[in-house]
């Protein structure tokens, strides 16, 4: 456990020390946030704030896990999933930068890359001996064997989780704080299951996010970018896969699910009824346009995340 404490501390310290230098580098090269025209006018002041901070998150995870953590197949594959989705996000961010626009990859291209990568991952992790095709059911204290449906189910969970986190990353510190809460929760779940490598991986990701949050909370000095949001979504779903708790993501990651559902409902309502349900989606923008200050929304969403995390632990 002493080694764990040092590893966790280093995971926190690296982003705290390196991010100021990275922020200055991004400012020097004018690599900043571009605001979507359809986004809220309240965000125009964020134009130019450095983005792609997820690069530091990824580098921290790579350094800590490769240099300090003993080899474990689950940690290795969790890192691969995290980096793989992060690279898709990086491509998206780089297109925004070089094309000087707020949109990077087309949504169809982004989804295609996510599906291909997810299929590659499931092809390799499916045969892992003790992984199996079962998933745990919340509250019922039972498991369900999906058999051949396991692979498409996991691919769906991976893509949904990554995009849900990306949708949530719209306010200063919102996604980062929620990931910190979720990762601590899954660290406890993995510890209860005696899957200690995944517990350690969860704590490394959690405290890397906490170090990033020092500069990401309101008013943010740097944003995750798609590279960070996709990477952290990958990290989150990898832990759920290797602890067989994919369905628990709907509870522990309930805020991410609600954010995604708000977008689905808004789009469906506009197409079918020609009317909106929310002032703007995802739902955190709705509260912004209702006059809530940004930090108030973020902290209340964090509280909701904590409550859902407690429910998730109770449902084991």
N, C-alpha and C positions, 0 to 999 in steps of 0.2 A: 504493500500500500504506500510505502514511503516513495518508491519509484513513481507510482501513480501521481502522487502530489507534485513531484518535480515536473513530470510530463505535463500535467494540467497547468501548472504555473507558467511553464515556458510557452504553452499554447496561448495563454493570455498575454504574456509579455511581448512576444514577437510582433503582433499587430500594433500594440500600444507604442512600441519604439519605432517601427518602420513606417507606419502610416503618415506621420508628418512629412517625412522625406518624399514619400510617394505622392502626397497631395501637392507638394511644391513642384515636383516633376510634372505632374499632370497640368498644373496651372501654367508652367513655363511653356508647355507644348500645346496649350489651349485645348486640352481634352476634357470637355465638360458636358454637362447634361443638356440635352435638347428637349424642349417641351413640346408635346403633341398639341396640335391646334385644337383638337377636340377635348383636351384636358381642361381642368378648371383654371380660370384666370388667376386664381389665388396662387398658382404655382409659377407664374411668370418670373417671380424674383429668384427662382431656383435655376434659371437659365445660366449655364456656364459653371455651375458647381461641379467639381471633379467627380467623375464616375469611373466605373470599372474597378472599384475598390475590392471586388471579389477576387481579383488577381492575388492580392495579399492574403486573402483567406485561403485560397488554393495553395499558394506557396507555403504558408504556415503549416497546413495539413500535410503537405508533401515532406517538408523538412522534419517535422516532429515524428510522423509515422515511419518514414524510411530510416531516420537516424536513431530514434529513441525507442521505438516499439518493436518487441520481438515479432518475428514472422508468424502470421496467422492467416489462413486462407480467407476467412470471413472479413477480416480487416482489409486484406489486400483487395478483395473484390468490392468492398464498400468504397475504398479509395478510388478504384478504377471507375466505378459508377459515378462517383462525385466529380472526378476530373473529366470524364467523358461528357457528361451533361454540361459541365462548366465550359468546355471547349466549344460546344454548340452555342452557348451564350456569348462566348468571346467573339466568335465569328459574327454574330448578330451585332455586338457592340462595335466591332471594327468597321463593319459596313456603315453604321450610323456615323462614325467618325470620318471615314474617308469620303463618304457621299454627302457629308454635311447635312444630314436630315435626321428627323426624330424616329423614323422607322428603319429597321435593318432588314433582315431576311423577311421575305414574304411569309405569311403565316403557314401557307401550304408547304413551303420548303422547310420551315422550322419543324413542322409536325413530321414531315418525311424523315428528316435526320433523327428526330427523337425515336420514331418507330424503328428505324433501321438499327440504331444503337441499342435500343431495348431488346430487340430480337437477338442481336449478337450476344448481349449479356445473358439473356435467358438460355441461349443455346449452350453456354459454357457453365452456368451455375446450376442448371436443371439436373445434371448428372451427379452433383456433389452428394456423396454418400448419405450423410445424415440430414440433408435438407428436406427431402421428401416432398410430397405434394399436398400436405395438410396445412390448414390455416386454423388459428384459434378463433372461436366465436365469443365476442364480448358478452359478459354477464352469465352466459350459459355454462361456463366452465367445461366446454366440450370443444372438440375439433371437428373439422369437416374435410374429408379427403376429396380434393377437386379432380384428381386423376389427370386426364389429358387437358382438362380446362385450366389447369394450374398455370401453364405457360401464357396463354392469352390473358388470363386474369392478372398476372403479375405485370405484363406489358401495359395493360390498361391502367393499373395502379401507378406504375412508374411515370407514365406520360401525364396522368391527371395530377399527381402530386407535384411534379416539377412545374407545370403550368399554373397550378393553384398558388404556389409560392410566388411565382413571378407576378401574378395578378395582385397579390397582397403587398408587394414591394412598391407602394405608392406614396407612403408618408415617411417622414424621418424616423427611423428606428423601428417602424412597425414590424416588418418581416423579421429583422434581425432579433428583436426581443422575443417574438413568438417562437422563433427557431430555438433560441436559448432555453425557453420554457419547455418546449417539446423534447429537446435533446436531453435535458435533465430527467424528464419523465421516462424516456426510453432507456436511459442509463440505469434507472432504478428497476425498470421492468426486466432488462437484460440481467441485472444483478440477481434479481429474484429467481430468474430462470437458470441462474448459474452459467450464463453465457458471458463470462467475464471479458473476453476480447471485445465484444460488441458494447459492453458497458463502458469500457475504456475509450473506444472510438467515439461513443456518444458524448462523453465528457470532454474529449479533445475538441470536437466540433463546437460544443456548447461554449467552452471558454475562449475559443478562437473568436466566436461571435461576440462574446462579451467584450473582448479586447477591441473588436471592430466597432462595437456600439458606443464606445467612449467618444468616437468621432462621428458617429452616424446618428446619434440622437439629436433632437431639435435644439438649435438649428444645425442641421447636418453640414459637416465640412467635406464629406465625401459620400457617394452612394455606392451600393453594391454593384449596380449594373446587371445586365442579363447574365454575365459570367458568374457573378456571385449568387444571384437568385436561382439560376438553374443548378449550380453546383450544390447549394445547400438543399434544394429540393431533392437532388440525387442522393445526398448524404442521408436525409430523413427517410426516404423510401427504402434505401438499402438496409437500414437498421430494422425497419418493419419487416422486410423480407426475411432477414436472417434470424429474427426472433419469432417469426410466424405470426406476426400481429398486424398484418396488412389492414384488416378491418378496423383496428383500433385507431388508425389514422383519421377516420371519420369523427372520432371522439376527441382524441388528443390534439389533432390538427383541425378541430372543428371550426376555428375561425377561418382557416384557409378554405375549408369546404363552403362556408357561408359566403365568403367573398366570391368564390367561383359560381355558386348558385345564384347570387345576385346578378352576375353578368348574364348567365343563361336565361334567367327570368326576364331581364330587361330586353335582351335581344328578341326573345320569343314574343314578348308582349308587343314590341314595336312592329314585328313582322305580321302578327296575327290581328292585333287590335289597333295598330297605328298610334298607340299611346305608350307612354313610359310609366313604369311603376315607381322608380326612384328618380330623384333629381339628376343623378348621374351614377353610373356603376364603374368599377366595383363599389360596394356599399360604403366604404370609408369616404369616398368622394361625396356621397349623398349627405353624410353628416357634416362634411365641410361646408357644403352649400346651404345647410340648415343653420350655419353660423357657429358651429362648434370650433374652438381653437384646435389646431393640429395636435399639440401635446395632450390635450384632453381626450381626443379620439384615441390616440395611441395608447395612453395609459389604461383607458377603459377596455380597449381590445386586449391588452396584456392581462388585465384582471379576468376577462372572459376566458383567455387562454389558460390561466392558472386554474380557474374553476373546472374547465373541461379536462385539464390534466389530472386533477384530483378524481374526477368521475372516471377517467380512463383507467387509473390505477385501481380504483374500487371495482372495476368491471372485470378484472383479471380472474 
